[in-house]
Structure formats: structure tokens, C-alpha cells
């Protein structure tokens, strides 16, 4: 007869476990998202570090928000965003 799975586990009191051996719970997706840098910022940092050696065909366009454009009619907003893009 095989032993059950419960036989393989041994429950230890908290006082028997060193604090350095206790692992923190894994991060939730929301916590993980807060710690990550946006890809756009990472690429802009790399571009600044490399300077002139950055490939010319890799252009990084910053995200344009409504606040940057101001109060404009929605039909004109898309045209203004196109004007801000590098060509």
C-alpha cells in the first residue's frame, strides 16, 4: 500500500522556521504593473544613452494627450495629432 500525500508533508511551527526562509507572497498583477516601466520610457532612455549611434529608422513618438493639445473639437484633434508626428 502506498503512503498518501499527506504523509509527505510535515507541518512546522512558525518558531522553527527562520525568517530568511519565509518567502513573500507573489505579486498581484496590479502590483506588478505598478513596478514595471512603460516600454516607451525604456526606449526613450536607451535612445538618450546611445545618442548618435541610435538607428535612424527607429523613431519614438511620445504619447500625445488631450491636455497637450488643449480644448479642440474632436474632428480637429486627430489632424493635430498627425501634425505632431515626425515624418
C-alpha positions in Angstrom: 0.0 0.0 0.0 1.4 3.4 -1.0 1.5 6.3 1.5 -0.9 9.2 1.0 0.3 12.6 0.0 -0.5 13.9 3.5 2.3 11.6 4.8 4.9 13.5 2.8 4.2 16.9 4.4 5.4 17.9 7.8 3.8 21.0 9.5 6.4 23.1 11.3 5.6 25.7 13.9 6.5 29.3 12.9 9.2 29.5 15.6 11.0 26.6 13.9 11.3 28.4 10.6 14.0 31.1 10.1 12.6 34.5 8.9 15.0 34.4 5.9 13.5 31.2 4.7 9.9 32.6 4.6 9.0 33.7 1.1 6.8 36.7 0.5 3.5 36.0 -1.4 3.8 36.6 -5.2 2.9 40.0 -6.6 -0.6 40.5 -7.9 -1.0 41.7 -11.5 -1.8 45.2 -10.3 1.3 45.4 -8.1 3.4 44.0 -10.9 2.0 46.6 -13.3 2.9 49.4 -10.9 6.5 48.3 -10.7 7.0 47.9 -14.5 8.3 50.9 -16.5 6.4 51.6 -19.7 8.1 50.4 -22.8 8.0 53.9 -24.3 10.1 55.3 -21.3 12.6 52.4 -21.5 13.1 53.0 -25.2 13.5 56.8 -24.8 16.1 56.2 -22.1 18.1 53.9 -24.4 17.9 56.4 -27.2 19.3 59.2 -24.9 22.1 56.8 -23.8 23.1 55.8 -27.3 22.9 59.3 -28.8 24.0 59.4 -32.4 24.5 55.6 -32.6 20.8 55.1 -32.2 19.4 53.7 -35.5 17.8 56.4 -37.7 14.9 54.2 -38.7 13.8 53.7 -35.1 11.8 56.8 -34.2 10.0 57.1 -30.9 7.0 59.3 -30.9 5.7 60.4 -27.4 2.1 59.8 -26.5 0.1 63.0 -27.1 -2.7 63.6 -24.6 -5.8 65.8 -24.8 -4.2 68.1 -22.2 -1.2 68.7 -24.5 -3.5 69.7 -27.5 -6.0 71.6 -25.4 -9.7 72.0 -25.9 -10.2 71.3 -29.5 -13.2 69.9 -31.4 -12.8 66.0 -31.8 -12.7 66.2 -35.5 -9.7 68.5 -35.5 -7.9 66.6 -32.7 -6.9 63.7 -35.0 -5.5 66.2 -37.5 -3.4 68.0 -34.8 -2.0 64.6 -33.6 -0.9 63.9 -37.2 0.8 67.3 -37.4 2.8 66.5 -34.2 4.1 63.2 -35.6 7.6 63.1 -37.1 7.7 62.4 -40.8 
